[in-house]
Amino acid sequence: MRIRIWDLPTRLFHWLLVICVFGAFVCAQIGGNAMVWHGRFGLAVVGLLVFRLAWGFVGSTYARFFQFIKGPKTILAYLRGEWHGEGHNPLGALSVLGLLGTLLLLVATGLFANDDIAFEGPLYSLVGKDLSDKVVGIHRLLEPLIIFLVVAHLSAIVYYVRFKKETLIMPMITGLKESTAEPARGGGLVAFCVALVLALAAVYGASGLWLPKPPPVAPATGSTPDF
């Protein structure tokens, strides 16, 4: 029987996050003027992460944190092949938390970063150059970690397809899967609007648009030389 596992907001979040993280990575490698888009992708990731955090409480069954975050006993049972369920498995849940947590730290540090050339994060003015430079160091340390987590995530997908003969990609596209479990419930329009409003508020706060504009630069004084 085909049942609904992943709701549309969860699927949109997943694929938009893939696009934005990949776009931010590419722009950072290019540098220069592309850093403007690096920052824009970062703001988009802020909104997506806040939406997912909210959706983890008000979304449908298998998107909720309480459904897939388990304790050590359940993780050990999964490793022994004794766990059966739908959605994120207990070990996969750790991967999800690792990705979300690392991305949160990445975008949080990126908001205050600078590249010593032309790019400044939208909240750079709140911390100044010295603290921003320290934040940049943390930001750069997190980059190989997120790459490792993404590679591990992709490796898990390949493992499931190759050895367990179970695709994880199609359910994240269609939302449907052959299963005897209960279909996902909840996560209606009101819940979506609440999560969306929180996400938009986070993007606005991270954008720095609420900060006062810097005073205009005073014109140089002095008399104009006669020729």
Backbone as a ProteinNet text record, in pm:
[ID]
protein_1_A
[PRIMARY]
MRIRIWDLPTRLFHWLLVICVFGAFVCAQIGGNAMVWHGRFGLAVVGLLVFRLAWGFVGSTYARFFQFIKGPKTILAYLRGEWHGEGHNPLGALSVLGLLGTLLLLVATGLFANDDIAFEGPLYSLVGKDLSDKVVGIHRLLEPLIIFLVVAHLSAIVYYVRFKKETLIMPMITGLKESTAEPARGGGLVAFCVALVLALAAVYGASGLWLPKPPPVAPATGSTPDF
[TERTIARY]
84.2	0	88.6	56.9	132.4	72.7	157.3	111	194.5	141.2	215.6	312.2	440.9	544.5	590	630.4	682.7	583.5	548.4	456	527.9	450.2	507.6	603.3	571.8	668.8	802.9	802.5	928.2	1008.1	939.8	1009.9	1064.5	987	1035.2	1155.4	1147.3	1260.6	1385.3	1372.7	1488.6	1557.2	1481.2	1542.3	1588	1515.3	1561.4	1689.3	1700.2	1823.1	1940.7	1919.8	2025.1	2073.4	1978.6	2013.2	2090	2041.5	2102.6	2241.1	2256.5	2387.8	2488.5	2445.5	2535.2	2569.7	2469.7	2493.7	2588.5	2570.4	2658.7	2800.9	2816.3	2950.2	3019.7	2949.3	3007.5	3048.1	2961.4	2991.5	3112.8	3125.6	3241.3	3370.9	3364.5	3484.3	3521	3421.6	3447.7	3502.2	3439.4	3483.7	3448.3	3509.7	3484.6	3339.2	3284.5	3146.6	3046.1	3087.4	2997.7	2966.7	3045.4	3020	2887.9	2841.3	2709.1	2602.4	2613.8	2519.3	2544.4	2669	2698.5	2617	2614.1	2536.7	2387.6	2339.1	2195.8	2153.5	2236.5	2206.9	2207.9	2301.5	2308.2	2181.7	2127.8	2002.2	1887.6	1887	1783.6	1793.3	1917.7	1938.2	1887.2	1906.5	1853.7	1703.4	1633.1	1488.6	1447.5	1517.3	1484.2	1506	1615.2	1644	1541.9	1506.8	1406.5	1271.9	1238.8	1114.5	1116.7	1229.9	1237.6	1232.7	1294.2	1288.4	1143.9	1072.5	932.1	848.9	876.3	801.2	827.1	939.5	969.7	879	803.5	708.5	562.7	536.4	396.7	368.3	470.2	451.4	380.9	380.4	312.1	395.7	340.8	394.2	543.9	589.8	728.7	827.3	775.9	863.7	892.1	819.5	832	952.1	1023.1	1141.8	1109.8	997	961	938.6	912.8	886.9	1016.6	1120.4	1239.7	1364.7	1364.5	1480.5	1463.5	1551.4	1540.6	1663.3	1653.1	1762.4	1860	1964.8	2068.5	2014.5	1915.1	1862	1800.9	1726.1	1663.7	1768.2	1872.6	1980.6	2050.8	2077.5	2141.1	2050.5	1920.8	1826.5	1827.2	1840.2	1846.8	1973.8	2086.6	2213.3	2209.9	2130	2115.8	2011.2	1946.5	1843.5	1709.4	1688	1564.3	1465.5	1501.7	1412.9	1341.6	1211.5	1133.3	1041.1	1046.3	962.7	979.9	908.7	915.6	972.6	1003.9	1065.5	1214.5	1272.5	1414.6	1437.4	1535.2	1568.9	1648.7	1663.3	1730.3	1871.4	1945.9	2081	2076.1	1984.8	1968	1926.7	1854	1812.1	1932.6	2037.5	2159.5	2224	2219	2272.7	2194.2	2061.9	1977.3	2011.3	2023.2	2055.9	2194.7	2289.9	2424	2425.4	2352.3	2345.1	2278.3	2164.6	2092.2	2176.2	2238.7	2318.5	2439.6	2508.1	2626.7	2589	2480.8	2435.6	2393	2329.5	2292.5	2415.3	2520.2	2643.7	2709.9	2704.6	2764	2697.1	2564	2495.4	2503.5	2503	2512.2	2645.4	2754.1	2885.1	2899.1	2837.3	2845.4	2780.3	2681.7	2613.3	2705.8	2810.8	2902.2	3039.1	3051.7	3182.7	3222.5	3349.2	3400.5	3513.2	3545.3	3650.1	3773.5	3783	3898.2	3908.2	3807.6	3813.7	3689.5	3579.3	3460.2	3335.3	3339.7	3220	3214.3	3097.1	3069.3	2932.3	2922.3	2793.9	2694.1	2564.9	2463.3	2463.8	2518.6	2522.6	2665.4	2753.5	2894.2	2909	2827.7	2842.5	2815.1	2752.8	2722.1	2843.1	2944.4	3057.2	3190.7	3207.5	3334	3435.8	3547	3645.7	3713	3757.5	3834.3	3752.4	3630.3	3546.1	3501.3	3476.8	3437.2	3545.7	3672.2	3781.5	3784.4	3754.6	3749.1	3632.4	3520.6	3403	3431.1	3505.2	3542.3	3622.4	3711	3789.3	3700.4	3597.4	3502.8	3426.2	3384.8	3310.1	3389.3	3518.6	3602.3	3628.3	3634.2	3652.4	3531.1	3414.6	3291.4	3272	3339.9	3321	3357.3	3474.7	3503.1	3407.8	3356.2	3261.4	3131.3	3080.6	2954.4	2975.5	3094.4	3124	3125.6	3187.4	3190.9	3049.9	2964.9	2829.2	2747.3	2766.1	2694.1	2739.5	2871	2923.4	2870.8	2866.4	2814	2667	2593.1	2450.6	2431.4	2509.7	2500.7	2544	2644.4	2691.6	2583.8	2509.4	2400.4	2292.3	2264.1	2163.7	2209.1	2336.3	2391.1	2386.1	2417.8	2415.1	2275.3	2174.5	2037.5	1995.3	2032.7	1994.7	2069.8	2198.6	2283.4	2263.2	2256.6	2256.6	2119	2041.6	1909.1	1797.4	1834.6	1738.8	1619.4	1649.9	1545.4	1585.4	1501.3	1532.7	1481.8	1566.1	1526.4	1494.1	1523.8	1508.8	1365.8	1305.5	1170.7	1067.9	1069.1	974.3	992.2	1117.4	1140.1	1098.8	1070.6	1018.8	867	813.4	667.9	597	669.9	608.5	546.9	545.7	477	575.4	532.5	616.8	530.3	575.2	507.5	534.6	430.3	447.4	315.4	325	206	188.9	276.5	268.9	154.6	129.7	26.7	74.6	-11.5	30.1	50.3	129.5	156.2	28.2	12.3	-104.2	-58.2	-144.2	-113.4	-34	11.5	88.9	5.9	-108.4	-198.9	-158.5	-253.8	-227.4	-190	-258.7	-229.2	-86.4	-49.5	86.3	189.4	160.5	252.6	269.1	159.6	166.3	247	229.5	306.2	456	493.3	635.1	689.4	608.9	653.4	675.3	585.3	599.8	726.9	752.8	875.5	999.8	993.6	1107.2	1132.2	1025.7	1039.7	1091.2	1044.4	1092.4	1241.5	1285	1426.5	1511.2	1462.7	1537.1	1547.1	1438.4	1441.4	1542.7	1539.7	1634.6	1778.3	1802.4	1938.5	1986.6	1894.9	1932.8	1993.5	1967.2	2020.3	1946	1832.4	1757.4	1702.6	1692.2	1639.3	1746.5	1872.1	1979.6	1975.5	2011.5	2015.4	2121.9	2091.8	2187.3	2306.8	2427	2545.5	2534.9	2590.3	2584.3	2659.6	2613.9	2684	2825.5	2911.8	3050.1	3057.9	3122.2	3132.7	3225.6	3188.8	3276.2	3406.9	3510.3	3643.6	3639.3	3700.9	3704.2	3833.7	3832.7	3953.9	3917.6	3995.2	3967.4	4015.8	3947.8	3985.5	4101.3	4207	4323.3	4290	4350.1	4329.7	4427.7	4380.6	4465.7	4469.7
-118.9	0	125	218.6	343.2	443.7	495.1	591.7	718.9	826.7	952.4	950.1	966.5	972	1116.1	1181.6	1317.3	1417.2	1516.9	1620.9	1716.4	1796.2	1887.8	1989.1	2054	2148.4	2084.1	1960.9	1892.8	1867.8	1826	1798.9	1927	2034.4	2161.7	2210.7	2198.8	2238.1	2161.5	2031.7	1947.1	1991.6	2004.9	2035.8	2180.4	2272.8	2412.1	2426	2348.5	2352.3	2299.3	2193.5	2139.8	2247.3	2315.7	2419	2533.5	2580.4	2696.6	2665.5	2549	2512.4	2495	2428.4	2410.6	2545.9	2633.1	2765.3	2847.8	2842.5	2917.3	2865.3	2733.6	2673.9	2717.1	2710.9	2747.8	2895.1	2981.4	3124.4	3154.2	3081.1	3102.3	3062.3	2957.4	2915.6	3016.3	3077.6	3176.7	3304.9	3348.3	3470.4	3595.4	3706.9	3832.1	3874.1	3914.5	3961	3851	3725.3	3613.5	3605.1	3671.9	3669.2	3735.8	3825.3	3884.4	3775.2	3684.7	3573.4	3470.6	3458.4	3372.2	3417.9	3548.8	3603.5	3583.9	3597.4	3579.6	3434.9	3343.4	3202.3	3174.6	3238.3	3219.1	3265.3	3380	3428.6	3333.2	3277.8	3180.2	3056.6	3014.7	2898.9	2930.8	3054	3094.4	3070.5	3119.7	3102.6	2956.5	2878.8	2736.8	2661.5	2691	2621.6	2655.5	2781.6	2820.5	2757.3	2753.3	2686.5	2540	2472.4	2329.6	2305.7	2393.3	2379.4	2392.9	2490.2	2506.2	2388.5	2345	2233.7	2103.8	2096.5	1978.6	1963.7	2069.1	2063.4	2068.4	2137.8	2154.7	2083.7	2021.2	1954.8	1820.7	1744.9	1615.5	1509.9	1393	1287.5	1265.3	1230.1	1187.9	1303.4	1426.4	1544	1592.3	1541.2	1589.9	1527.8	1611	1565.4	1455.2	1468.1	1369.1	1230.9	1228.6	1099.9	1026.8	1100.4	1029.7	1046.3	1134.8	1145.8	1044.7	947.4	837.9	833.4	751.5	736	627.7	605.7	505.9	364.9	324.4	188.6	164.5	262.9	248.3	247.8	328.1	330.1	195	137.3	5.6	-101.2	-89.2	-184.1	-173.2	-51.9	-32.5	-96.3	-77.3	-134.3	-286.9	-344.4	-490.3	-541.8	-449.1	-488.6	-516.7	-465.7	-494.4	-378.3	-270	-154.5	-154.2	-127.7	-118.2	3.1	86.5	205.4	283.7	395.3	480.8	616.3	694.7	823.7	807.2	899.1	890	775.6	689.7	585.6	647.8	578.4	638.4	688.2	617.7	662.9	780.2	774.5	884.8	1013.2	998.4	1116.1	1193.2	1120.4	1187.1	1265.8	1209.3	1279.1	1407.3	1398	1516	1624.3	1586.4	1683.8	1743.3	1659.6	1709	1810.8	1780.6	1872.7	2004.3	1995	2116.3	2200.5	2134.9	2208.6	2275.7	2204.3	2261.2	2376.2	2360	2467.2	2590.4	2568.3	2681.5	2759.5	2687.6	2754.2	2825.4	2763.1	2823.8	2956	2956	3079.2	3183	3137.7	3232.9	3305.6	3232.6	3297.5	3380	3332.6	3406.4	3542.9	3559	3688.2	3797.5	3759.2	3856.9	3856.2	3783.6	3762.3	3876.8	3872.6	3963.5	3891.1	3935.4	3867.9	3955	4064.2	4155.3	4226.9	4211.6	4279.7	4368.1	4305.3	4385.1	4329.8	4202.7	4141.6	4157.6	4196.1	4199.9	4137.9	4053	3994.8	4102.8	4075.8	4178.9	4230.1	4153.8	4197.3	4230.7	4249.8	4279.4	4401.5	4504.2	4629.6	4612.6	4502.3	4480	4431.7	4379.1	4319.4	4387.1	4448	4512.1	4415	4468.5	4392.2	4282.9	4313.7	4215.9	4090.6	4109.6	3995	3923.8	4000.2	3940.2	3846.6	3886.8	3801.6	3668.7	3672.1	3548.3	3460.3	3524.4	3451.3	3386.2	3456.2	3400.6	3273	3271.5	3151.2	3032.7	3055.3	2948.1	2905.2	3002.7	2974.9	2883.3	2912.5	2832	2692.6	2680.6	2549	2459.4	2520.4	2443.1	2394.6	2458.1	2422.3	2276.5	2225.9	2083.7	1990.6	2033.5	1949.5	1932.3	2040.6	2028.5	1946.8	1958.9	1876.7	1729	1697.2	1558.8	1506.4	1586.8	1542.6	1521.1	1607.3	1590.7	1463.2	1439.2	1317.4	1193.3	1199.6	1087.3	1064.4	1172.2	1162.8	1096.3	1139	1080.4	934.2	902.8	764.5	674	725.6	648	619.2	717.5	697.2	587.9	593.2	491.4	353.3	347.3	219.9	159.6	244.8	194.5	143.6	215.8	174.6	48	42.6	-68.3	-196.6	-185.7	-306.3	-339.5	-238.4	-266	-260	-223.3	-216.5	-127.2	-17.5	75.1	216	278.9	414.1	516	612.8	720.7	848.3	848.5	971	990.3	886.6	901.1	942.8	884.6	932.9	1080.9	1131.5	1272.6	1359.3	1298	1370.8	1363.8	1243.3	1223.2	1231.4	1204.7	1199.4	1065.2	971.9	843.7	728	623.3	506.2	383.7	268.5	142.9	104.1	95.8	64.4	23.1	-49.7	-86.6	2.4	103.4	194.4	293.3	368.1	471.1	588.2	642.3	758.9	881	974.7	1097.9	1177.8	1235.4	1318.5	1450.3	1551.4	1681.5	1769	1880.7	1973	2044	2097.6	2163.3	2305.4	2379.6	2514.5	2609.7	2599.8	2689.8	2666.9	2539.8	2507.4	2559.4	2544.2	2593.1	2744.6	2816.8	2962.4	3007	2936.9	2970.8	2953.1	2838.5	2812.1	2911.6	2947.6	3041	3180.3	3225.2	3357.9	3363.6	3258.1	3252.8	3256.2	3185.7	3183.3	3320.7	3387.5	3520.5	3621.1	3608.8	3697.7	3676.1	3550.9	3520.8	3579.5	3568.8	3624.8	3776.7	3839.4	3984.7	4023.2	3950.8	3980.1	3957.7	3851.5	3819.7	3913.2	3973.9	4060.1	4192.1	4232.5	4359.8	4480.9	4460.7	4574.4	4663.7	4610.7	4686.4	4774.4	4754.6	4833.5	4976.6	5074.7	5213.1	5228.2	5309.3	5331	5411.2	5378	5453.4	5598.1	5689.2	5831.4	5854.7	5950.4	5978.4	6029.3	5997.2	6040.2	6190.9	6261.6	6407.2	6443.4	6541.8	6583	6638.9	6620.8	6672.4	6824.3	6878.3	7025.2	7081	7208.5	7274.5	7353.3	7455.2	7541	7476.3	7505.1	7453.8	7533.7	7472.6	7550.6	7622.9	7742.2	7820.5	7776.2	7773.6	7738.2	7855
0	0	0	-87.5	-93.7	3.6	92.1	190.6	180.2	236.9	238.5	356	325.3	427.8	449.9	341.2	351.6	295.1	375.1	329.3	233.9	164	64.3	125.3	238.1	296.2	330.2	380.7	412.3	285.9	180.2	54.3	-6.6	-3.7	-57.3	22.9	154.6	238.4	197.7	181.6	150.8	22.6	-84.6	-214.2	-224.1	-161.1	-160.4	-78.9	29.5	108.5	27.4	-47.1	-134.5	-231.5	-295.6	-394	-328.2	-213.2	-148.6	-91.9	-31.3	23.4	-89.9	-196.6	-311.5	-373.1	-387.3	-444.5	-358.9	-226.8	-136.5	-145	-154.6	-164.1	-292.8	-404.6	-533.6	-533.4	-482.8	-479.8	-391.6	-280.7	-193.5	-262.8	-346.1	-418.7	-527	-588.2	-693.1	-631.4	-521	-454	-532.7	-499	-570.3	-561.9	-675.7	-679.6	-645.6	-662.3	-631.5	-482.1	-397.7	-254.1	-217.7	-304.5	-281.7	-282	-378.2	-386.2	-277.3	-234.6	-120	1.4	23	133.4	115.4	-7	-32.6	-11	-58.3	-32.3	117.3	188.8	333.4	402.8	361.7	419.5	390.2	269	234	323.9	353	441.9	582.2	628.3	758.8	763.9	661.8	657.6	651.9	570.3	556.5	687.8	756.2	881.7	989.3	1000.2	1099.9	1066.4	937.3	897.5	939.2	915.7	947.9	1098	1174.9	1319.4	1368.7	1314.5	1352.3	1302.9	1180.6	1122.1	1197.8	1263.9	1343.8	1464.5	1496	1606.9	1559	1449.2	1405	1273.4	1213	1084.4	1097.7	988.4	987.2	1059.8	1074.5	1162.5	1149.4	1030.9	1013.3	1004.8	1000.9	1002	1143.3	1241	1377.8	1447.6	1522.6	1593.7	1693.9	1761.5	1862.7	1801.1	1669.7	1604.8	1570.5	1531.2	1482.5	1568	1666.9	1755	1868.8	1872.3	1968.9	2059.9	2163.1	2258.6	2217.3	2297.9	2265.4	2246.3	2326.3	2315.3	2177.7	2129	1997.5	1887.6	1903.6	1804.5	1799.7	1916	1921.2	1860.2	1885.3	1826.1	1674.5	1624	1478.6	1421.8	1491.5	1444.6	1445.3	1535.1	1539.6	1441.8	1370.2	1274.3	1337.7	1460.1	1532.1	1527.2	1460.4	1451.8	1317.6	1319.6	1196.3	1208.2	1109.9	1111.6	983.2	974.5	856.5	894.3	792.8	817	842.3	914.3	946.7	1045	1015.7	1112	1227.3	1340.8	1457.9	1429.9	1343.7	1311.5	1214.2	1119.1	1025.7	1095.4	1206.9	1282.5	1334	1373.6	1419.6	1306.8	1185.7	1069	1042	1053.8	1032.7	1133.8	1260.8	1364.8	1341.7	1298.4	1271.1	1158	1052.3	938.5	978.3	1045.4	1084.7	1180.7	1279.4	1376.3	1313.8	1225.8	1161	1068.5	994.9	906.6	986.9	1101	1186.1	1230.4	1271	1311.2	1193.8	1076.2	957.5	923	916.2	877.2	988.8	1114.9	1225.1	1222.8	1199	1191.5	1064	955.5	829.9	835.9	921.7	933.4	984.3	1057.2	1116.6	1049.6	939.6	877.6	784.7	742.2	639.2	567.3	445.8	369	348.3	424.1	416.8	282.4	197.7	67.4	49.6	14.3	-12.1	56.5	101.5	157.7	308.8	357.4	499.7	523	624	658	697.2	684.5	711.6	855.6	949.6	1089.1	1133.5	1037.8	1067	1156.3	1134.9	1209.5	1358.7	1397.2	1538.2	1617	1548.4	1619.6	1590.1	1473.3	1440.7	1383.7	1337.6	1262.1	1345.1	1465.7	1543.9	1574.1	1626.2	1658.5	1531.5	1425.7	1298	1246.4	1259.8	1214.2	1289.3	1419.3	1497.8	1452.3	1422.6	1375.4	1240.2	1155.6	1025.4	1043.1	1142.6	1169.4	1202.6	1284	1317.5	1193.1	1113.8	990.8	898.2	885.5	796.1	852.3	984.1	1045.2	1022.3	1011.3	993.8	850.1	755.1	614.5	584.4	626.3	600.5	673.6	788.2	862.2	785.3	728.1	653.6	527.6	465.9	349	387.4	500.9	549	574.4	637.7	669	542	443.2	316.1	246.1	244.4	181.7	254.7	388.5	466.4	435.3	418.8	385.1	249.4	152.1	18.4	18.7	99.8	109.6	168	265.5	324.6	221.6	136.4	31.3	-64.4	-105	-194.6	-128.2	0.6	73.6	72.7	99.4	101.6	-36.3	-140.2	-275.9	-316.8	-286.6	-334.2	-255.5	-123.1	-40.5	19	51.5	108.3	4.7	-118.5	-227.9	-192.1	-127	-84.7	-125.3	-206.2	-250.3	-149.6	-118.7	-29	-105.4	-233.8	-312.2	-361.3	-418.5	-473.1	-369.2	-247.2	-147.1	-114.1	-124.2	-97.9	-216.7	-329.1	-446.1	-450.1	-436.1	-447.5	-312.8	-204.8	-72.9	-40.2	-137.5	-121.5	-111.7	-41.5	-25.9	-0.3	-50.4	-21.6	123.1	202.9	344.2	406	516.4	592.9	715.2	728.9	843.3	826	931.5	926.9	840.8	756.2	676	764	713.9	788.2	805.6	921.8	951.9	1013.1	1001.9	1061.1	965.7	1019.3	936.7	832.8	871.6	778	745.3	688.5	640	753.3	866.7	978	1028.1	1043.2	1087.6	987.7	858.6	755.9	765.6	784.9	793.7	914.7	1027.5	1147.8	1122.4	1064.8	1036.3	934.7	834.6	731.9	789.4	875.1	936.4	1020.9	1096.1	1176.1	1087.2	975.2	883.1	822.6	780	720.6	823	947.2	1053.1	1077.4	1071.8	1091.4	979.1	855.8	742.5	755.8	797.3	815.6	924	1035.4	1142.8	1099.8	1024	979.3	869.6	797.3	684.9	728.3	853.8	902.2	849.9	783.7	730.7	840.9	960.4	1074.3	1139.8	1101.3	1160	1106.6	1189.6	1140.2	1032.3	934.5	826.8	878.5	832.4	877.7	832.9	911.4	873	743.1	664.1	538.1	563.2	472.2	483.6	458.8	553.3	541.5	425.7	346.7	235.6	286.6	209.8	248.6	254.1	360	376.2	319.9	295.4	242.9	119.7	92	-21.2	-148.7	-254.8	-385.3	-440.3	-479.5	-527.7	-657.8	-669.5	-791.8	-897.5	-1018.7	-1133.1	-1229.9
[MASK]
+++++++++++++++++++++++++++++++++++++++++++++++++++++++++++++++++++++++++++++++++++++++++++++++++++++++++++++++++++++++++++++++++++++++++++++++++++++++++++++++++++++++++++++++++++++++++++++++++++++++++++++++++++++++++++++++++++

